[in-house]
């Protein structure tokens, strides 16, 4: 169990991804943050959790060591390929929040019109991008 404070509130979570999710979810008005601010927030939060548990790596054994290695690789890969667009970075932050809660955005929903034509696009992804632009 991981316990830490965010804005004076005590937060208890079960794993590192839930902790990252709780950190991002506690931030207000992410829709109004600039690309550079979002990038710094994302990089800083991910590096904090990766480096914080890196100290215990030598004492880890078995499944814990393997789980931390996977987590560390996930952080490194995510930081290496950050989106260059603000909307995509914001969607990545939302996806990270949902991943910590064992959820994801709803894929598989498409657009159609009154004639039954299937139009390209995903309504859930378009909805998230539309909310970001408002």
Secondary structure, 3 states (H helix, E strand, C coil): CEEEEECCEEEEECCHHHHHHHHHHCCCCHHHCCHHHHHHHHHHHHHHHHHHHHCCHHHCCHHHHHHHHHHHHHHHHHHHCCCCCHHHHHHHHHHHHHHHCCCCCCCCCCEECCCCCEECCCHHHHHHHHHHHC
